[in-house]
Amino acid sequence: MKSPDDATLLERYHANPGKTVAMLEPFRDGQGRSSYQVLAAELSDLPPDPTVLDVACGDGHLLALLAARGIRRLVGVERSPEELAAARARLGPRADLFCHDASALPLPDRSMDAVVCHMALMLMDSLDRTLAEIARVLVPGHWLVAVINRPHPDPVVGVYSQELRRVTAEVGLDRLRLGPPDIFSIAGLRTRLRRPYFDEERVAIQDFVVQFRASPQELWPLLESTYDVFRLPAVAKVAMQRTVISMWDAMCDGCGQLTAAMGLRLIKCPTPVTGWSP
């Protein structure tokens, strides 16, 4: 079976907006925060009346969190028209929104006090061009703050991943590989976040874990929302659901629940104060 190309898969997936938020929002860190809230909390040290850009803003969930924190000048860039329409409906006049690719931002040089990006950098084949564009629009010395996923051993998610690999091979699909693989290693990240665009000596990388405790029937719809499951034929998806839930049932505690955990990575990197200009 021929796999859809990356652009087509992403286009189809995001035609129904809000899937990523619905999947990730229930997962919380040790302080009860979603990954969106973890990212938003890193924007505490901003100049007065800052302008903040969300790259790949999706349906505007993160921008709404930033607006609730009192940030009044918000900008979002998203290439999915459907996701952007949902963001406009959510935010109204509180944000300037652009339907555009992140590798060519429609914004002036040095116009952003901070740039955020939630769970999107690892999907970008044109990552270096995107990072150069982010650096171009940032005020010198100001920060890109991003969250990406990372490998993390978890028995509950491991059952899902093992069955996904089996079903994917069974239906003749190649393994899905979105974006550059080196971004999932700290060494690879640091190689990309270097001068002239970023000050590698001040890059901060912090790993954290988010968890969700639920019944197997409540957990499945969240993991079903991944790109990998979305592209499966309907019959294969139903068979996978039946098998995974059966295996999860055997792992439940006396309350009929289990806890799934995902590894995430918080990245903070500033542009150089001097020595480079767009």
Short mmCIF file of the C-alpha atoms (twelve columns), coordinates in Angstrom:
data_MODEL
# 
_entry.id   MODEL 
# 
loop_
_atom_site.group_PDB 
_atom_site.id 
_atom_site.type_symbol 
_atom_site.label_atom_id 
_atom_site.label_alt_id 
_atom_site.label_comp_id 
_atom_site.label_asym_id 
_atom_site.label_seq_id 
_atom_site.Cartn_x 
_atom_site.Cartn_y 
_atom_site.Cartn_z 
_atom_site.pdbx_PDB_model_num 
ATOM 1   C CA . MET A 1   0.000   0.000  0.000  1 
ATOM 2   C CA . LYS A 2   1.420   3.384  -0.966 1 
ATOM 3   C CA . SER A 3   1.931   5.797  1.921  1 
ATOM 4   C CA . PRO A 4   0.658   9.357  1.477  1 
ATOM 5   C CA . ASP A 5   3.434   11.900 1.247  1 
ATOM 6   C CA . ASP A 6   4.099   13.982 4.345  1 
ATOM 7   C CA . ALA A 7   2.407   17.139 3.054  1 
ATOM 8   C CA . THR A 8   -0.754  15.258 2.048  1 
ATOM 9   C CA . LEU A 9   -0.935  13.418 5.369  1 
ATOM 10  C CA . LEU A 10  -0.581  16.631 7.379  1 
ATOM 11  C CA . GLU A 11  -3.143  18.380 5.192  1 
ATOM 12  C CA . ARG A 12  -5.696  15.590 5.669  1 
ATOM 13  C CA . TYR A 13  -5.041  15.296 9.398  1 
ATOM 14  C CA . HIS A 14  -5.486  19.018 10.090 1 
ATOM 15  C CA . ALA A 15  -8.593  19.357 7.913  1 
ATOM 16  C CA . ASN A 16  -10.463 18.603 11.166 1 
ATOM 17  C CA . PRO A 17  -8.804  21.049 13.567 1 
ATOM 18  C CA . GLY A 18  -8.066  20.618 17.240 1 
ATOM 19  C CA . LYS A 19  -6.900  16.985 17.215 1 
ATOM 20  C CA . THR A 20  -3.471  17.732 18.656 1 
ATOM 21  C CA . VAL A 21  -4.894  19.780 21.527 1 
ATOM 22  C CA . ALA A 22  -7.518  17.133 22.309 1 
ATOM 23  C CA . MET A 23  -4.801  14.487 22.482 1 
ATOM 24  C CA . LEU A 24  -2.237  16.372 24.565 1 
ATOM 25  C CA . GLU A 25  -4.252  18.605 26.890 1 
ATOM 26  C CA . PRO A 26  -5.341  15.781 29.281 1 
ATOM 27  C CA . PHE A 27  -1.696  14.749 29.900 1 
ATOM 28  C CA . ARG A 28  -0.226  16.620 32.893 1 
ATOM 29  C CA . ASP A 29  3.177   17.027 34.535 1 
ATOM 30  C CA . GLY A 30  3.902   16.606 38.242 1 
ATOM 31  C CA . GLN A 31  2.527   20.097 38.937 1 
ATOM 32  C CA . GLY A 32  -0.753  19.393 37.153 1 
ATOM 33  C CA . ARG A 33  0.189   21.421 34.075 1 
ATOM 34  C CA . SER A 34  -0.397  20.531 30.446 1 
ATOM 35  C CA . SER A 35  2.550   20.834 28.060 1 
ATOM 36  C CA . TYR A 36  0.947   24.040 26.751 1 
ATOM 37  C CA . GLN A 37  0.965   25.490 30.265 1 
ATOM 38  C CA . VAL A 38  4.583   24.381 30.798 1 
ATOM 39  C CA . LEU A 39  5.578   26.310 27.688 1 
ATOM 40  C CA . ALA A 40  3.502   29.388 28.565 1 
ATOM 41  C CA . ALA A 41  5.080   29.554 32.035 1 
ATOM 42  C CA . GLU A 42  8.506   30.075 30.433 1 
ATOM 43  C CA . LEU A 43  7.419   33.489 29.107 1 
ATOM 44  C CA . SER A 44  7.535   35.169 32.505 1 
ATOM 45  C CA . ASP A 45  10.535  37.405 31.728 1 
ATOM 46  C CA . LEU A 46  9.283   39.605 28.896 1 
ATOM 47  C CA . PRO A 47  9.593   43.328 28.195 1 
ATOM 48  C CA . PRO A 48  6.548   45.563 28.787 1 
ATOM 49  C CA . ASP A 49  3.752   45.059 26.247 1 
ATOM 50  C CA . PRO A 50  5.575   42.292 24.343 1 
ATOM 51  C CA . THR A 51  4.715   40.854 20.951 1 
ATOM 52  C CA . VAL A 52  4.718   37.041 20.906 1 
ATOM 53  C CA . LEU A 53  4.569   34.801 17.830 1 
ATOM 54  C CA . ASP A 54  3.235   31.237 17.876 1 
ATOM 55  C CA . VAL A 55  4.703   29.254 14.965 1 
ATOM 56  C CA . ALA A 56  2.327   26.495 13.780 1 
ATOM 57  C CA . CYS A 57  -0.352  27.880 16.092 1 
ATOM 58  C CA . GLY A 58  -2.990  25.288 15.168 1 
ATOM 59  C CA . ASP A 59  -6.436  26.132 16.508 1 
ATOM 60  C CA . GLY A 60  -5.089  28.905 18.744 1 
ATOM 61  C CA . HIS A 61  -5.100  27.018 22.054 1 
ATOM 62  C CA . LEU A 62  -1.650  28.221 23.150 1 
ATOM 63  C CA . LEU A 63  -2.333  31.772 21.979 1 
ATOM 64  C CA . ALA A 64  -5.499  31.790 24.105 1 
ATOM 65  C CA . LEU A 65  -3.441  30.722 27.134 1 
ATOM 66  C CA . LEU A 66  -0.993  33.557 26.481 1 
ATOM 67  C CA . ALA A 67  -3.856  36.047 26.126 1 
ATOM 68  C CA . ALA A 68  -5.215  34.857 29.477 1 
ATOM 69  C CA . ARG A 69  -1.784  35.600 30.981 1 
ATOM 70  C CA . GLY A 70  -2.152  39.226 29.892 1 
ATOM 71  C CA . ILE A 71  -0.127  39.252 26.681 1 
ATOM 72  C CA . ARG A 72  -2.040  41.586 24.374 1 
ATOM 73  C CA . ARG A 73  0.038   41.582 21.194 1 
ATOM 74  C CA . LEU A 74  -0.168  38.071 19.757 1 
ATOM 75  C CA . VAL A 75  0.668   36.719 16.311 1 
ATOM 76  C CA . GLY A 76  0.029   33.243 14.925 1 
ATOM 77  C CA . VAL A 77  1.274   31.528 11.778 1 
ATOM 78  C CA . GLU A 78  -0.352  28.298 10.580 1 
ATOM 79  C CA . ARG A 79  -0.377  26.662 7.147  1 
ATOM 80  C CA . SER A 80  -3.624  24.717 7.629  1 
ATOM 81  C CA . PRO A 81  -6.600  26.900 6.615  1 
ATOM 82  C CA . GLU A 82  -8.937  24.796 8.747  1 
ATOM 83  C CA . GLU A 83  -6.809  25.099 11.884 1 
ATOM 84  C CA . LEU A 84  -6.426  28.833 11.280 1 
ATOM 85  C CA . ALA A 85  -10.184 29.284 10.876 1 
ATOM 86  C CA . ALA A 86  -10.650 27.595 14.257 1 
ATOM 87  C CA . ALA A 87  -8.008  29.920 15.753 1 
ATOM 88  C CA . ARG A 88  -9.808  32.973 14.365 1 
ATOM 89  C CA . ALA A 89  -13.080 31.759 15.855 1 
ATOM 90  C CA . ARG A 90  -11.396 31.204 19.230 1 
ATOM 91  C CA . LEU A 91  -9.336  34.398 19.404 1 
ATOM 92  C CA . GLY A 92  -11.260 37.018 17.444 1 
ATOM 93  C CA . PRO A 93  -9.334  40.312 17.389 1 
ATOM 94  C CA . ARG A 94  -6.921  39.238 20.142 1 
ATOM 95  C CA . ALA A 95  -4.339  37.929 17.621 1 
ATOM 96  C CA . ASP A 96  -3.048  38.652 14.136 1 
ATOM 97  C CA . LEU A 97  -3.196  35.352 12.259 1 
ATOM 98  C CA . PHE A 98  -1.511  34.401 8.989  1 
ATOM 99  C CA . CYS A 99  -2.020  31.345 6.786  1 
ATOM 100 C CA . HIS A 100 1.593   30.818 5.839  1 
ATOM 101 C CA . ASP A 101 4.463   28.358 5.931  1 
ATOM 102 C CA . ALA A 102 6.878   28.785 8.836  1 
ATOM 103 C CA . SER A 103 9.904   28.627 6.534  1 
ATOM 104 C CA . ALA A 104 8.978   32.064 5.097  1 
ATOM 105 C CA . LEU A 105 7.370   34.100 7.860  1 
ATOM 106 C CA . PRO A 106 5.354   37.117 6.624  1 
ATOM 107 C CA . LEU A 107 6.751   39.348 9.376  1 
ATOM 108 C CA . PRO A 108 9.343   42.150 9.623  1 
ATOM 109 C CA . ASP A 109 12.875  41.658 10.918 1 
ATOM 110 C CA . ARG A 110 13.321  41.992 14.692 1 
ATOM 111 C CA . SER A 111 9.603   42.441 15.309 1 
ATOM 112 C CA . MET A 112 8.944   39.675 17.901 1 
ATOM 113 C CA . ASP A 113 9.873   39.725 21.581 1 
ATOM 114 C CA . ALA A 114 9.401   35.952 21.856 1 
ATOM 115 C CA . VAL A 115 8.540   33.032 19.589 1 
ATOM 116 C CA . VAL A 116 6.831   29.883 20.822 1 
ATOM 117 C CA . CYS A 117 6.262   26.583 19.060 1 
ATOM 118 C CA . HIS A 118 4.397   23.636 20.562 1 
ATOM 119 C CA . MET A 119 4.923   20.129 19.139 1 
ATOM 120 C CA . ALA A 120 5.697   21.275 15.603 1 
ATOM 121 C CA . LEU A 121 9.463   21.766 15.151 1 
ATOM 122 C CA . MET A 122 9.998   18.010 14.867 1 
ATOM 123 C CA . LEU A 123 7.543   17.860 11.941 1 
ATOM 124 C CA . MET A 124 9.345   20.370 9.720  1 
ATOM 125 C CA . ASP A 125 11.480  19.076 6.869  1 
ATOM 126 C CA . SER A 126 12.631  22.655 6.204  1 
ATOM 127 C CA . LEU A 127 13.700  23.027 9.833  1 
ATOM 128 C CA . ASP A 128 16.888  25.015 9.208  1 
ATOM 129 C CA . ARG A 129 15.024  27.566 7.071  1 
ATOM 130 C CA . THR A 130 12.315  27.792 9.748  1 
ATOM 131 C CA . LEU A 131 14.881  28.350 12.512 1 
ATOM 132 C CA . ALA A 132 16.580  31.031 10.405 1 
ATOM 133 C CA . GLU A 133 13.219  32.757 9.914  1 
ATOM 134 C CA . ILE A 134 12.450  32.585 13.636 1 
ATOM 135 C CA . ALA A 135 15.837  34.131 14.402 1 
ATOM 136 C CA . ARG A 136 15.223  36.833 11.795 1 
ATOM 137 C CA . VAL A 137 11.959  38.023 13.333 1 
ATOM 138 C CA . LEU A 138 13.186  37.873 16.947 1 
ATOM 139 C CA . VAL A 139 14.612  40.918 18.677 1 
ATOM 140 C CA . PRO A 140 18.356  40.234 19.220 1 
ATOM 141 C CA . GLY A 141 18.937  38.411 22.484 1 
ATOM 142 C CA . HIS A 142 15.305  37.283 22.740 1 
ATOM 143 C CA . TRP A 143 14.036  33.727 22.967 1 
ATOM 144 C CA . LEU A 144 12.511  30.875 21.044 1 
ATOM 145 C CA . VAL A 145 10.674  28.583 23.469 1 
ATOM 146 C CA . ALA A 146 9.498   25.241 22.088 1 
ATOM 147 C CA . VAL A 147 8.190   21.856 23.187 1 
ATOM 148 C CA . ILE A 148 8.829   18.684 21.200 1 
ATOM 149 C CA . ASN A 149 8.343   15.007 21.974 1 
ATOM 150 C CA . ARG A 150 11.168  12.603 22.815 1 
ATOM 151 C CA . PRO A 151 11.656  8.876  23.398 1 
ATOM 152 C CA . HIS A 152 10.439  7.767  26.816 1 
ATOM 153 C CA . PRO A 153 9.995   4.182  28.045 1 
ATOM 154 C CA . ASP A 154 6.453   3.551  29.278 1 
ATOM 155 C CA . PRO A 155 4.774   0.133  29.425 1 
ATOM 156 C CA . VAL A 156 1.309   1.439  28.573 1 
ATOM 157 C CA . VAL A 157 2.407   3.461  25.564 1 
ATOM 158 C CA . GLY A 158 4.799   0.610  24.726 1 
ATOM 159 C CA . VAL A 159 1.859   -1.744 24.159 1 
ATOM 160 C CA . TYR A 160 0.313   0.780  21.787 1 
ATOM 161 C CA . SER A 161 3.625   1.358  19.944 1 
ATOM 162 C CA . GLN A 162 4.343   -2.353 19.543 1 
ATOM 163 C CA . GLU A 163 0.898   -3.046 18.104 1 
ATOM 164 C CA . LEU A 164 1.139   0.021  15.853 1 
ATOM 165 C CA . ARG A 165 4.387   -1.275 14.357 1 
ATOM 166 C CA . ARG A 166 2.829   -4.677 13.762 1 
ATOM 167 C CA . VAL A 167 -0.332  -3.337 12.121 1 
ATOM 168 C CA . THR A 168 1.571   -0.801 10.028 1 
ATOM 169 C CA . ALA A 169 3.790   -3.556 8.617  1 
ATOM 170 C CA . GLU A 170 0.823   -5.888 8.140  1 
ATOM 171 C CA . VAL A 171 -1.029  -3.417 5.903  1 
ATOM 172 C CA . GLY A 172 2.136   -2.705 3.910  1 
ATOM 173 C CA . LEU A 173 2.801   0.860  5.042  1 
ATOM 174 C CA . ASP A 174 6.325   2.162  5.584  1 
ATOM 175 C CA . ARG A 175 7.206   3.522  8.985  1 
ATOM 176 C CA . LEU A 176 6.129   7.148  9.277  1 
ATOM 177 C CA . ARG A 177 9.083   9.528  9.475  1 
ATOM 178 C CA . LEU A 178 8.014   13.151 9.700  1 
ATOM 179 C CA . GLY A 179 10.691  15.819 9.996  1 
ATOM 180 C CA . PRO A 180 14.435  15.468 10.630 1 
ATOM 181 C CA . PRO A 181 15.350  12.520 12.926 1 
ATOM 182 C CA . ASP A 182 18.336  14.285 14.522 1 
ATOM 183 C CA . ILE A 183 16.056  16.714 16.372 1 
ATOM 184 C CA . PHE A 184 15.118  13.931 18.796 1 
ATOM 185 C CA . SER A 185 18.646  13.809 20.240 1 
ATOM 186 C CA . ILE A 186 20.087  16.542 22.418 1 
ATOM 187 C CA . ALA A 187 23.279  16.534 20.339 1 
ATOM 188 C CA . GLY A 188 21.267  16.960 17.148 1 
ATOM 189 C CA . LEU A 189 19.259  19.800 18.656 1 
ATOM 190 C CA . ARG A 190 22.355  21.634 19.807 1 
ATOM 191 C CA . THR A 191 23.923  21.268 16.368 1 
ATOM 192 C CA . ARG A 192 20.933  23.021 14.789 1 
ATOM 193 C CA . LEU A 193 20.569  25.713 17.480 1 
ATOM 194 C CA . ARG A 194 23.905  27.401 16.810 1 
ATOM 195 C CA . ARG A 195 25.277  30.647 15.493 1 
ATOM 196 C CA . PRO A 196 24.700  32.689 13.465 1 
ATOM 197 C CA . TYR A 197 21.019  32.332 14.320 1 
ATOM 198 C CA . PHE A 198 21.110  31.262 17.977 1 
ATOM 199 C CA . ASP A 199 23.507  31.619 20.885 1 
ATOM 200 C CA . GLU A 200 24.379  27.970 21.540 1 
ATOM 201 C CA . GLU A 201 26.098  28.781 24.852 1 
ATOM 202 C CA . ARG A 202 22.762  29.890 26.329 1 
ATOM 203 C CA . VAL A 203 20.548  27.133 24.921 1 
ATOM 204 C CA . ALA A 204 18.638  25.339 27.691 1 
ATOM 205 C CA . ILE A 205 17.073  21.901 27.194 1 
ATOM 206 C CA . GLN A 206 14.904  20.333 29.876 1 
ATOM 207 C CA . ASP A 207 13.177  16.965 29.702 1 
ATOM 208 C CA . PHE A 208 9.865   16.393 31.449 1 
ATOM 209 C CA . VAL A 209 7.095   13.806 31.576 1 
ATOM 210 C CA . VAL A 210 3.329   14.210 31.296 1 
ATOM 211 C CA . GLN A 211 0.856   11.540 32.379 1 
ATOM 212 C CA . PHE A 212 -2.804  10.679 32.000 1 
ATOM 213 C CA . ARG A 213 -4.657  8.250  34.253 1 
ATOM 214 C CA . ALA A 214 -7.781  6.763  32.684 1 
ATOM 215 C CA . SER A 215 -9.584  3.614  31.657 1 
ATOM 216 C CA . PRO A 216 -8.434  1.908  28.434 1 
ATOM 217 C CA . GLN A 217 -11.602 3.135  26.704 1 
ATOM 218 C CA . GLU A 218 -10.790 6.729  27.704 1 
ATOM 219 C CA . LEU A 219 -7.115  6.496  26.764 1 
ATOM 220 C CA . TRP A 220 -7.558  4.987  23.283 1 
ATOM 221 C CA . PRO A 221 -9.199  8.055  21.632 1 
ATOM 222 C CA . LEU A 222 -6.194  10.171 22.640 1 
ATOM 223 C CA . LEU A 223 -3.523  7.901  21.188 1 
ATOM 224 C CA . GLU A 224 -5.762  7.183  18.202 1 
ATOM 225 C CA . SER A 225 -5.299  10.866 17.327 1 
ATOM 226 C CA . THR A 226 -1.647  10.410 16.329 1 
ATOM 227 C CA . TYR A 227 -0.576  10.767 12.705 1 
ATOM 228 C CA . ASP A 228 0.464   7.097  12.660 1 
ATOM 229 C CA . VAL A 229 -2.978  5.745  13.519 1 
ATOM 230 C CA . PHE A 230 -4.816  8.367  11.459 1 
ATOM 231 C CA . ARG A 231 -3.273  7.081  8.216  1 
ATOM 232 C CA . LEU A 232 -4.213  3.438  8.834  1 
ATOM 233 C CA . PRO A 233 -7.096  1.902  6.853  1 
ATOM 234 C CA . ALA A 234 -10.322 1.887  8.865  1 
ATOM 235 C CA . VAL A 235 -10.439 -1.908 9.266  1 
ATOM 236 C CA . ALA A 236 -6.852  -2.025 10.534 1 
ATOM 237 C CA . LYS A 237 -7.557  0.807  12.952 1 
ATOM 238 C CA . VAL A 238 -10.549 -1.001 14.465 1 
ATOM 239 C CA . ALA A 239 -8.558  -4.236 14.820 1 
ATOM 240 C CA . MET A 240 -5.713  -2.365 16.483 1 
ATOM 241 C CA . GLN A 241 -8.104  -0.675 18.891 1 
ATOM 242 C CA . ARG A 242 -9.596  -4.020 19.912 1 
ATOM 243 C CA . THR A 243 -6.180  -5.598 20.517 1 
ATOM 244 C CA . VAL A 244 -4.660  -2.660 22.386 1 
ATOM 245 C CA . ILE A 245 -7.644  -2.185 24.690 1 
ATOM 246 C CA . SER A 246 -7.631  -5.911 25.478 1 
ATOM 247 C CA . MET A 247 -3.950  -5.736 26.450 1 
ATOM 248 C CA . TRP A 248 -4.507  -2.582 28.468 1 
ATOM 249 C CA . ASP A 249 -7.388  -4.219 30.325 1 
ATOM 250 C CA . ALA A 250 -4.905  -6.773 31.664 1 
ATOM 251 C CA . MET A 251 -2.682  -3.944 32.967 1 
ATOM 252 C CA . CYS A 252 -5.398  -2.049 34.852 1 
ATOM 253 C CA . ASP A 253 -5.446  -1.612 38.619 1 
ATOM 254 C CA . GLY A 254 -8.370  -2.501 40.856 1 
ATOM 255 C CA . CYS A 255 -10.188 0.658  39.751 1 
ATOM 256 C CA . GLY A 256 -10.054 -0.350 36.103 1 
ATOM 257 C CA . GLN A 257 -7.547  2.376  35.230 1 
ATOM 258 C CA . LEU A 258 -3.943  2.692  34.103 1 
ATOM 259 C CA . THR A 259 -1.476  5.550  33.684 1 
ATOM 260 C CA . ALA A 260 0.123   6.451  30.359 1 
ATOM 261 C CA . ALA A 261 3.215   8.654  30.252 1 
ATOM 262 C CA . MET A 262 4.847   10.614 27.421 1 
ATOM 263 C CA . GLY A 263 8.296   12.187 27.330 1 
ATOM 264 C CA . LEU A 264 8.564   15.798 26.213 1 
ATOM 265 C CA . ARG A 265 11.428  18.247 25.841 1 
ATOM 266 C CA . LEU A 266 11.368  21.976 26.626 1 
ATOM 267 C CA . ILE A 267 13.803  24.034 24.558 1 
ATOM 268 C CA . LYS A 268 14.815  27.646 25.213 1 
ATOM 269 C CA . CYS A 269 17.268  29.341 22.902 1 
ATOM 270 C CA . PRO A 270 18.090  33.045 22.432 1 
ATOM 271 C CA . THR A 271 19.331  34.803 19.357 1 
ATOM 272 C CA . PRO A 272 22.772  36.434 19.684 1 
ATOM 273 C CA . VAL A 273 22.725  39.927 21.149 1 
ATOM 274 C CA . THR A 274 25.364  41.066 18.649 1 
ATOM 275 C CA . GLY A 275 27.297  39.664 15.731 1 
ATOM 276 C CA . TRP A 276 24.463  38.804 13.339 1 
ATOM 277 C CA . SER A 277 21.703  40.650 11.573 1 
ATOM 278 C CA . PRO A 278 19.134  39.424 9.038  1 
# 
